[in-house]
């Protein structure tokens, strides 16, 4: 059995732990590797290594940092297909989808290659007689990233390139469900010329997470995952004085108006609901129809959902792969059943889906559940699977109220040909990321990613300009160089301009 180890100070190591966790091949339903699960001592060794590396890396010139980032960008691009295949093998998503994930992560690296411009300070000359004021930003120290299984390359790349470009060192705790991609990324950082200890990977479960949250030498924590864990991360880490950005769960709605292009909208709804088997924090899991759009939308998405090609991720013909674990499959199936029991109508049923030749795989077929209400579990829960719930409303305003009543505020979309309705929608919904005829409105790397309400704990969104702000802190210098021949008299009153 292949063992996936930590990456600490430029090399692989198992550390002290004797505990191991399974890494599955979701399409085959078989264990393909085991991953080392860190002890708190392993985490302490990793953080101390990162802390020592910070002393040198924080003083590296901006041009040095940029050159490493440019080299890293070229290496990630050269290994894009290899990374995508690793993700597909351990997560289950189809290779084309995994390739897109790596590309979106690469865009953050490209954004960070401009770090000399991103860290420019401000200068004010002669604010008072002979006095100038200027500001600049400095790195924080050791930063930690705790990342989910659904994007094992992209989400960590929302974090570590920004942190490292800003002069910090980084400890990544990826999901133990699909850890191998992080090891390859670490090797690429080393090949790019990043000094040992600046980027480290420690695998583990709750013991490793708590050790990072409690460690006095960890200055900041970035997290993406479920809302209960995001809240826990935020509360525990901030209680020890850390800076925290913790992105939580989602219940992303797409409102469909009667004036929408039905064929266009249904195509995009199906892709946004069932791509990556629905295991995306930006997946559309609730279609909200307005007025007469209801029956037509249900008929269209049901017809197209039934035609989605489900199979192993390595099969080029597959459009959707399995879910990540048998536990995930069973949970999704249970929520579909609860919707049926509570009065919803299942128009496409993905329970018991079997792929010939992969009978043991963790497959759930595309599922469409109509006549869903806000009180049902299938609506209230973040399913994180290939399930599209259809909720019917009579007006745009009713649809907006439905979105705003939901505790999550990650992403939402509207399909319409009315500019007035779209503008009313984008100004009226209490959601951080909005798509107009775009079902998955993930911002480009030069904007920041983040939701509102229970989808974010902390005051900074991730990557982009807010990411740079998160991984640095400001200094303001007030400077005077008086003439020796004409010293400035000191004053006991509060300093003012003169």
Secondary structure by P-SEA (a helix, b strand, c coil): cbbbbbbcccccccccccbbbbbbccccccccbbbbbbcaaaaaaaaaaaaaaaaccccccaaaaaaaaaaaaaaaaaaaaaaaaaaaacccccaaaaaaaaaaaaaaaaaacccccccbbbbbccccccbbbbbbcccccbbbbbbccccccaaaaacaaaaaaacccccccccccccaaaaaaaaaaaaaccccccbbbbbbcaaaaaaaaacccccbbbbbccaaaaaaaaaaaaaabbbbbbbbbbbbbbbbccccaaaaaaaaaaaaaccccccccccccbbbbcccaaaaaaaaaaaaaaaccccccccccccccccccaaaaaaaaaaaaaaaaacccccccccccccccccccccccbbbbcccccccccccccccccbbbbbbbccaaaaaaaaaacccccccccccccaaaaaaaaacccccbbbcccccccccccccccccccccccccccccaaaaaaabbbbbbbcccccccbbbbbbccccccc
